[in-house]
Amino acid sequence: MSEPTNPIITALPPMPLLAEIRHCGSTAGFGRVVERHAVRAIILKGKRLLMLHSAVNGDYFLGGGGIEPGESHADALRREVREELGAELTEIGDAFGKVVEWRYAMEPEYEFLRFTSYLYFCHVTEGVCPQKLEDYERDLQMQPEWVDVDSAITVNAGICARQSVDH
């Protein structure tokens, strides 16, 4: 499959593909595809990550989100880290890689969503401003939390395992 031609990402150096995930049995490539792009901040202190934690579902997420039209990856990272984590980026480090997720599209004119997240190592100053969450993030009671990397993986893997049994 060819790389997207979205001008947001064409100027980027190649990033290693870390994973390609197909949710809910979606079979990519058989139908019309809408593409979305996001940036994610990997913020480490030793073996702890600054992540968003949902008090509702219990799962953890890297801070970050969608890249708006005309926005650079750096600008999107700055905005998303400020909105979600209430922190100010002090440094955007090396690119870690990208993750491609396939889902069924919500838009009736498309069958599939191809969602590509670009991950970067970052440093921040915490507590600079209050969170500015979207409605769904508030509903999930998302809060920034420093969490041990292995603990976050264990928690999220357990949630995924329970969801696959339930479906």
C-alpha positions as CSV (number, residue, x, y, z in Angstrom):
1,M,0.0,0.0,0.0
2,S,1.4,3.4,-0.9
3,E,2.1,6.1,1.6
4,P,-0.6,8.8,1.9
5,T,-0.2,12.0,-0.2
6,N,-1.5,14.3,2.6
7,P,0.7,17.5,2.5
8,I,0.8,17.4,6.3
9,I,3.2,14.4,6.2
10,T,4.9,14.4,2.8
11,A,7.8,16.6,4.1
12,L,8.6,14.2,6.9
13,P,11.6,11.9,6.9
14,P,10.6,8.2,6.7
15,M,9.6,6.8,10.1
16,P,9.7,3.2,11.0
17,L,6.3,1.5,11.1
18,L,6.0,0.2,14.7
19,A,2.6,-1.6,14.2
20,E,-0.3,-1.9,11.9
21,I,-3.5,-2.7,13.9
22,R,-6.8,-3.9,12.5
23,H,-9.7,-3.3,14.9
24,C,-12.9,-5.3,15.0
25,G,-11.9,-7.4,12.0
26,S,-11.6,-4.5,9.6
27,T,-10.0,-5.7,6.4
28,A,-8.1,-2.7,5.0
29,G,-8.0,-2.2,1.3
30,F,-11.5,-3.4,0.4
31,G,-13.5,-0.2,0.1
32,R,-13.2,3.6,0.3
33,V,-10.7,4.8,2.9
34,V,-10.7,8.1,4.8
35,E,-7.3,9.0,6.4
36,R,-6.6,10.8,9.6
37,H,-3.2,11.8,11.1
38,A,-2.2,12.4,14.7
39,V,0.9,13.1,16.7
40,R,1.7,11.5,20.1
41,A,4.2,12.6,22.8
42,I,6.4,10.1,24.5
43,I,7.3,11.9,27.7
44,L,9.7,9.8,29.9
45,K,11.2,10.2,33.4
46,G,13.2,7.1,33.9
47,K,10.8,4.2,33.5
48,R,7.7,6.4,34.0
49,L,5.6,7.9,31.2
50,L,3.4,11.0,31.4
51,M,0.1,9.6,30.0
52,L,-3.6,10.4,30.1
53,H,-5.5,8.0,32.4
54,S,-9.3,7.4,32.0
55,A,-10.9,7.1,35.4
56,V,-13.9,5.6,33.6
57,N,-12.3,2.8,31.6
58,G,-9.0,2.6,33.5
59,D,-6.8,2.7,30.4
60,Y,-3.8,4.8,29.5
61,F,-3.1,7.0,26.4
62,L,-0.2,8.9,25.1
63,G,-0.9,12.7,25.0
64,G,-1.5,13.9,21.5
65,G,-4.1,14.1,18.9
66,G,-5.2,15.1,15.4
67,I,-3.1,17.3,13.1
68,E,-5.2,20.2,11.9
69,P,-5.0,21.4,8.2
70,G,-1.9,23.4,7.7
71,E,-0.4,22.5,11.1
72,S,3.1,21.1,11.4
73,H,3.8,18.1,13.6
74,A,5.6,20.3,16.1
75,D,2.7,22.8,16.3
76,A,0.2,19.9,16.7
77,L,2.3,18.4,19.5
78,R,2.6,21.8,21.3
79,R,-1.2,22.3,21.1
80,E,-2.2,18.8,22.1
81,V,0.2,18.5,25.0
82,R,-1.0,21.9,26.3
83,E,-4.7,20.9,25.9
84,E,-4.6,17.3,27.2
85,L,-1.7,17.4,29.7
86,G,-1.7,21.0,30.8
87,A,2.0,21.1,30.0
88,E,4.3,23.1,27.8
89,L,6.7,21.4,25.4
90,T,10.3,22.3,26.1
91,E,11.8,20.0,23.6
92,I,10.7,17.8,20.7
93,G,13.2,15.1,20.3
94,D,13.7,12.2,17.9
95,A,10.8,10.6,16.1
96,F,10.1,7.1,17.5
97,G,8.0,5.8,14.7
98,K,4.4,5.5,13.5
99,V,1.4,3.3,14.2
100,V,-1.3,2.7,11.6
101,E,-4.7,1.7,12.8
102,W,-7.6,0.5,10.7
103,R,-11.2,0.8,11.8
104,Y,-14.7,0.9,10.3
105,A,-15.4,4.5,9.2
106,M,-18.1,6.6,10.9
107,E,-18.7,8.6,7.7
108,P,-21.3,6.9,5.5
109,E,-19.3,7.6,2.3
110,Y,-16.4,5.5,3.5
111,E,-16.0,1.9,4.6
112,F,-12.7,2.3,6.5
113,L,-10.6,4.7,8.5
114,R,-6.8,4.6,8.3
115,F,-5.5,6.4,11.3
116,T,-1.8,7.1,11.4
117,S,-0.1,8.3,14.7
118,Y,3.4,9.7,14.6
119,L,5.3,9.3,17.9
120,Y,8.0,11.7,19.2
121,F,10.1,11.8,22.3
122,C,9.4,15.0,24.1
123,H,10.2,17.0,27.3
124,V,7.7,19.2,29.1
125,T,7.2,21.6,31.9
126,E,4.1,20.4,33.8
127,G,1.3,22.3,35.3
128,V,1.6,25.3,33.0
129,C,-2.1,25.6,32.3
130,P,-5.4,23.8,33.0
131,Q,-6.5,21.0,30.7
132,K,-8.7,22.0,27.8
133,L,-10.3,18.6,27.1
134,E,-12.9,17.7,24.4
135,D,-16.3,16.5,25.5
136,Y,-15.5,12.8,25.1
137,E,-12.2,13.3,27.0
138,R,-14.1,14.9,29.9
139,D,-16.7,12.1,29.8
140,L,-13.9,9.6,30.2
141,Q,-12.4,11.7,33.0
142,M,-9.0,11.9,31.4
143,Q,-6.2,13.1,33.8
144,P,-2.5,13.3,33.3
145,E,-0.6,10.7,35.3
146,W,3.0,9.5,35.6
147,V,2.8,5.7,35.3
148,D,5.4,3.0,35.1
149,V,5.8,1.8,31.5
150,D,5.3,-1.9,32.4
151,S,2.2,-1.1,34.5
152,A,0.5,0.9,31.7
153,I,1.2,-2.0,29.2
154,T,-0.2,-4.5,31.7
155,V,-3.4,-2.5,32.4
156,N,-4.1,-1.8,28.7
157,A,-3.4,-5.4,27.7
158,G,-5.8,-6.6,30.3
159,I,-8.5,-4.2,29.1
160,C,-8.0,-5.3,25.4
161,A,-8.2,-9.0,26.5
162,R,-11.5,-8.4,28.3
163,Q,-12.9,-6.4,25.3
164,S,-12.0,-9.2,22.9
165,V,-13.8,-11.8,25.1
166,D,-16.9,-9.5,25.4
167,H,-17.1,-9.1,21.6
